Amino acid sequence: VDIEGIKTYIRNIRFGETGLLPVKMGKAEVGIDPEKVKSIRFYDRDSLFRAEIVAKDGEAVEAEVDASLTFSGDATLGKYAIQLNNVTEIIFDNS
């Protein structure tokens, strides 16, 4: 879902040049595997771009994300790409 409320179904997703979402949790750098995620909600807090990541088991964590990172993949009508700061939420259908 983008910041204008437009929902798009995306396959073969990428975050920048990788299939993992690179985030910062404290001092650690972590690559979030979409196969293990139910949803990611993006928001600004304390001058940082952040994400609430909910795992398939329901566990939620908060992490810092690079707002300029490109989220991309294949949409029904062709290639799709958007900067993460223009995304409010990603819901994964990987049940």
Residue pairs with C-beta under 8 A, 6 or more apart in sequence:
1 7
1 87
1 88
1 89
1 90
1 91
2 8
2 82
2 86
2 87
2 88
3 86
3 87
3 88
8 75
8 80
9 75
9 76
10 71
10 72
10 73
10 74
10 75
10 80
11 73
11 74
11 75
12 73
12 74
13 19
13 34
13 71
13 72
13 73
14 70
14 71
14 72
14 73
15 21
15 22
15 69
15 70
15 71
15 84
16 22
16 69
16 70
18 31
19 33
19 34
20 31
20 32
20 33
20 34
21 31
21 32
21 34
21 40
21 51
21 53
21 65
22 29
22 30
22 31
22 32
22 65
22 66
22 69
23 29
23 30
23 31
23 32
23 51
23 53
23 63
23 64
23 65
24 30
24 63
24 64
24 65
25 61
25 62
25 63
25 64
30 63
32 40
32 53
32 63
34 92
34 94
35 94
36 55
36 56
37 53
37 54
37 55
37 56
37 92
37 94
38 54
38 55
38 56
38 58
38 91
38 92
39 53
39 54
39 89
39 90
39 91
39 92
40 51
40 52
40 53
40 54
40 89
40 90
41 51
41 52
41 54
41 88
41 89
42 49
42 50
42 51
42 65
42 84
42 85
42 87
42 88
42 89
43 49
43 50
43 51
43 52
43 88
44 50
48 64
49 64
49 65
49 66
49 67
49 84
49 85
50 62
50 63
50 64
50 65
51 62
51 63
51 64
51 65
52 60
52 61
52 62
53 60
53 61
53 62
53 63
54 60
55 61
56 94
56 95
65 84
66 84
67 83
67 84
67 85
68 83
68 84
68 85
69 83
69 84
70 81
70 82
70 83
70 84
71 81
71 82
71 83
71 84
71 87
71 90
72 79
72 80
72 81
72 82
73 79
73 80
74 80
